Amino acid sequence: MLIDAIIFSSETGLFYIVAVLGLFLPGLAVTIRRLHDTSRSGWWFLIGIVPLIGSIILLVFLASDTKPETNKWGLPAK
């Protein structure tokens, strides 16, 4: 947002919007890959929409250990 204010002297926030869009898809891909490593569907990402509780559940899922067995998404990461 500071770069927007320095480069573009307007309130458009063009650089900020491009940065958010450029970082959203890779972040989504990494989150879904991590959920697959724990033998969960990528659709569990949407539980983060639920205020407070959903974010906590998603954080627990992402921090859990990788399952050692092969799942339907492929071999384990470890």
C-alpha positions in Angstrom: 0.0 0.0 0.0 2.9 2.3 0.7 4.3 1.6 -2.8 0.9 2.4 -4.2 1.0 5.7 -2.4 4.5 6.6 -3.7 4.2 5.4 -7.3 0.5 6.1 -7.9 -0.7 9.3 -6.2 -4.3 8.2 -6.4 -6.5 5.9 -4.3 -6.7 3.1 -6.8 -4.4 0.6 -5.1 -3.4 -1.0 -8.4 -0.1 -2.5 -7.1 -1.9 -3.8 -4.0 -4.6 -5.6 -6.0 -2.0 -7.1 -8.4 0.1 -8.3 -5.4 -2.9 -9.9 -3.7 -4.0 -11.7 -6.9 -0.5 -12.8 -7.6 -0.1 -14.3 -4.1 -3.5 -15.8 -3.6 -3.3 -18.7 -6.1 0.1 -20.0 -4.9 -1.1 -19.8 -1.3 -4.2 -21.7 -2.2 -2.2 -24.4 -4.0 0.2 -24.8 -1.1 -2.7 -25.1 1.4 -4.5 -27.7 -0.7 -1.3 -29.7 -1.2 -0.8 -29.6 2.6 -4.4 -30.8 3.2 -3.8 -33.7 0.7 -0.6 -34.6 2.7 -2.8 -35.1 5.7 -5.3 -37.2 3.7 -8.0 -34.6 3.6 -9.8 -33.1 0.6 -8.8 -29.7 -0.6 -12.4 -28.6 0.0 -11.6 -28.4 3.7 -9.9 -25.1 2.8 -13.4 -23.6 2.7 -13.9 -24.3 6.5 -11.8 -21.1 6.9 -14.9 -19.1 5.9 -16.5 -19.9 9.2 -15.6 -17.1 11.6 -13.0 -18.0 14.3 -13.7 -21.7 14.7 -13.1 -22.4 11.0 -9.7 -20.8 11.0 -8.7 -22.7 14.1 -9.8 -26.0 12.7 -7.9 -25.3 9.4 -4.8 -24.3 11.3 -4.9 -27.6 13.3 -5.4 -29.6 10.0 -2.4 -27.8 8.4 -0.2 -28.3 11.4 -1.0 -32.0 11.8 1.6 -34.6 10.8 1.8 -36.1 7.3 0.1 -39.5 7.0 2.7 -42.2 6.3 0.5 -44.3 4.0 -0.3 -43.6 0.4 -3.5 -41.8 -0.1 -5.7 -41.1 -3.2 -3.6 -38.0 -4.1 -0.3 -39.9 -4.2 2.7 -40.9 -2.1 3.4 -39.2 1.3 5.7 -36.2 1.3 8.0 -37.6 4.0 
